[in-house]
Amino acid sequence: MALLTELLKILIPVAAVLYGMYLTVQTFLQKQFEQKQLEIKQKNSELVTPLRLQAYERMTLFLERITPNNLLVRLGNSGMQVLDFQQLLLREIREEFNHNLSQQVYLSHEAWEKIRQAMNEVVALLNTSAGDLATDAPAIDLSKRVFERVITENKQPTTDALKFLKEEIQTMFM
């Protein structure tokens, strides 16, 4: 019995010291792990932030390029007919969109949906305007009809998406 008491007098302090060491090491390792995670997040942020800014810039440029005023002036061709001009405009929009498709990875879901909605509104504007005209009418008539609709609505179809992108970039990076 005395031997057991002496053994317990030694084992209890040793167990307490070992448990204390275990807690100290565990706390140290947890802090090291959190510090490494923070460093990784900072490095990722340094790498991703320029890519995200570039994505916002590219999508702003896309929206500006498909704004009916800019699109019609840039691609205007007096020798074409309405149907050919409509197809040219739609092809240009699709190519621009496909070229920038990968940018959605860096944008918020809502921003991407606003961009898609703006593109669809431009396409709808072009299609409804072309539908009002004869397919063999001169291309200038399509341009006039699109401008009339924009003036009637008093707003470009890309305005809301551009505004949203600008506001989002302000809140994220400023």
N, C-alpha and C positions, 0 to 999 in steps of 0.2 A: 504494500500500500504506500509506503514511503517512497518507493521507487517511482510509482505512478504519479504521485504528487510532484516529485522533483522533475519528472519528464514533462508534466503539464506546465510547470513554472517556466520551462525553457521553450516549449512549443507554442504557447499562447503569445508571448512577445515576438517570437520569430514570425508567426502567422500574421500578426498585426503589422510588422515591418514589411513583410512581403506584400500584403494587401495595399499598404500605403505606397510602396514602390510601383505596384501595378497601376494604381490610380494616377500617379504622377506621370508614368510613361504613356498611359492612354491619353491623358490630357495633352501632353506634349505632341504626340502623334496626330491627334485631332486638329490641333492648331496648325501644324505643319501642312496637313491635308487641306485645310481651309485656305491657307496662304497660297498653296499651289493652285487651287481652283481659282482664286482671285487673279493670280498672275496669268493663267490661261485665258480667263475672260477678258482681261485687259489686252492681251495680245490679239485675241480674236476681234475685239472691238477696233483695234488699230488696223487690222487687215480688212475688216468688213465695212467699216464706215466709208472709206473712199469708194468702194464698190457700190454701196447704197446711194451715195451722193451722185455717182455717175448714172445709176439707174434712174433716179429722179430727173436728172438733166436730160437723159435720152428720151424719157417718156414725155417730158415737157416739150421737147423738140418734136416728137411724134405728133402730139396734139396740135402744136402750132402748124405743122406741115399739112395736117388733114383738115384744118379749119377751112371751111368752104372758100372764103376770100383768098387765102394763100394758095390753096389747091387749084382753084380755077385760074388764077393769074399765072401760076407756075406752069400749068399744063395746057393753057389755052391754045387752041389751034383753029384758026378760022377756016381751014380747008376740010374739016371733018363734019360728019353728020352727028345728030344727037345720039344715036345708038352707039356709034363708034367712040364718041367722046365719053359717054356714060361708062362704057366698058373700060376705057383707058383710066378713068378716074377711080373706078372700083378696083381695078388691078393694082393701081398705085397704092391705094389704101391697104389692100391685102398684103402687098409686098413690104410696105413700111411696118405693118403690124407683125408679120412673120419675122422680119429682121430683128424686131425688138421683143419677141416672145419670151426670151430667157430672162428678161429684166423683172418678170413677175416674182422671181425668187427673192429679190431684194426689197420688194414693195409690200405694203400691208395688203391684206385681202380686199379691204374696202377700197383702197386706192386703185388696185387692179380692176375691180368691178366698175369703178367710175370711168376708168379709161376705156374699158370694153363698151360700156353704155354710151359714151361719147362717140366712139367709132361707129356703133350701130345706129346712132342718131344721124350721123353724117351720111352713112350709107342709105338710110331711109329717106333722108332729105333729097339725096341725088336720085333715088329710084322714083319717089313720088313726083319730083319735078320733071323727070324724063317721061313719066307716065302721062303727064299733062300735054305732051308735045308729040308731034308726028315723028316717027323714027328717022325719016329722011330730011327733017328740018336741019338748018345749019346749027353747028355747035354753039354759036353765040347765043342762040335762043335758050339753050339749056342754062348757060351761065346767067343770063338775064333772069330766068325763072327761079334759079337757086337764090340769087341776090334778092329778088322780090320776096321770097318766103322768109329769108333771114331778116329782112327789114320788117316784114309783117310781124314776125315773132319777137323782134327787137332783141334778139340774143343769138349768139353763135352756139352751135350744139356742143362745142368743146369748152365753153366758159366754166361750167360747174366743175368739170374734172380738173381743169387748170387751177381753179381756185382751191379745190380740195388738196391737190398736190402741194401747192405753195403753203397752205396752212399746216399740212402734215410735216413738211420739211422744217417749218419754223418751230413747231412744237418738239420735234425730235432732236434738232441740232443746234438750236439757239438757246 
